[in-house]
Amino acid sequence: MKNNNAVQAFLALGQESRLNIFRLIVQRGDEGLTPSQIIEKLGIPNATLSFHLKELAQADLLVVERQSRNLIYRPNAKLVQDLSDFLLDNCCGGQSCVPVKVPKRAKSI
């Protein structure tokens, strides 16, 4: 993945409504969601939702399929995996990542 592709995805997800829409669609996986289902769950006005879905699709985060009169929005699983791999590339200097334990602070009396 190139930096500019990652930046496009992060810019699209960098707005709260779009992030909520994307997370909702990801939860449904391959089943996907129609715009009316998204409106029902999130209460976003139709015109606003159309704008946000267009932004997410242009960033290649969503796959759109027409079924009869409905559009079905699904997550682009390959891009999500590529984005995750991009973020974790050379994580921990190429060594196995071990969770870092944060020491608890001593309580003040």
C-alpha positions in Angstrom: 0.0 0.0 0.0 1.3 3.5 -0.9 1.2 6.3 1.6 -1.3 8.3 -0.5 -3.8 5.4 -0.4 -3.5 5.1 3.4 -3.9 8.9 3.7 -7.1 8.8 1.6 -8.6 6.1 3.8 -7.7 7.9 7.0 -9.0 11.2 5.7 -12.3 9.5 4.9 -12.5 7.9 8.3 -11.4 11.1 10.0 -14.9 12.4 10.3 -17.2 11.1 13.1 -20.3 10.3 11.0 -18.2 8.5 8.3 -16.4 6.5 11.0 -19.7 5.5 12.5 -21.1 4.6 9.1 -18.0 2.5 8.3 -18.0 0.7 11.6 -21.7 -0.1 11.3 -21.1 -1.5 7.8 -18.1 -3.5 8.9 -20.3 -5.1 11.7 -22.6 -6.5 9.0 -19.7 -7.8 6.9 -20.6 -9.5 3.6 -24.3 -9.0 4.2 -23.9 -5.3 3.9 -26.4 -2.5 4.4 -28.7 -0.4 2.4 -28.8 3.4 2.9 -32.3 3.1 4.5 -30.9 0.5 7.0 -28.1 2.9 7.9 -30.5 5.8 8.3 -32.6 3.7 10.6 -29.6 2.7 12.8 -27.8 6.1 12.8 -30.5 8.6 12.1 -28.4 10.5 9.5 -30.4 12.5 7.0 -30.5 11.0 3.5 -28.6 13.7 1.7 -25.9 13.8 4.3 -25.6 10.0 4.3 -25.3 10.0 0.5 -22.3 12.4 0.8 -20.6 10.3 3.4 -21.1 7.0 1.5 -19.7 8.6 -1.6 -16.6 9.8 0.4 -16.1 6.3 1.8 -16.5 4.6 -1.5 -14.1 7.0 -3.3 -11.5 6.1 -0.6 -12.2 2.5 -1.6 -13.3 1.6 1.9 -16.7 0.4 0.7 -17.8 -1.9 -2.1 -21.2 -0.9 -3.6 -23.5 -3.3 -5.4 -26.8 -2.7 -7.0 -29.5 -5.3 -6.2 -32.7 -4.4 -8.0 -33.5 -0.9 -6.8 -31.3 -1.0 -3.8 -27.6 -0.2 -3.3 -25.8 -2.5 -0.9 -22.7 -1.2 0.9 -20.1 -3.6 2.1 -16.7 -3.1 3.6 -13.7 -3.6 1.2 -12.1 -6.3 3.4 -8.9 -6.4 1.3 -8.3 -2.7 1.7 -9.0 -2.9 5.4 -6.5 -5.7 5.7 -4.0 -3.9 3.6 -4.4 -0.8 5.8 -3.9 -2.8 8.9 -0.8 -4.4 7.4 0.5 -1.0 6.3 0.2 0.4 9.9 1.9 -2.6 11.4 4.6 -3.0 8.9 7.9 -3.4 10.7 6.1 -3.1 14.0 8.4 -3.6 17.0 11.5 -3.5 14.7 10.5 -6.7 12.9 10.4 -8.6 16.2 7.4 -10.4 17.7 5.2 -7.8 19.4 4.8 -8.2 23.1 2.2 -6.1 24.8 3.8 -3.4 27.0 2.5 -3.4 30.6 2.0 0.1 31.8 3.0 0.3 35.5 0.2 1.4 37.8 0.7 4.7 39.5 1.1 4.7 43.2 -2.0 6.2 44.9 -1.5 9.5 46.6 -2.6 9.7 50.2 
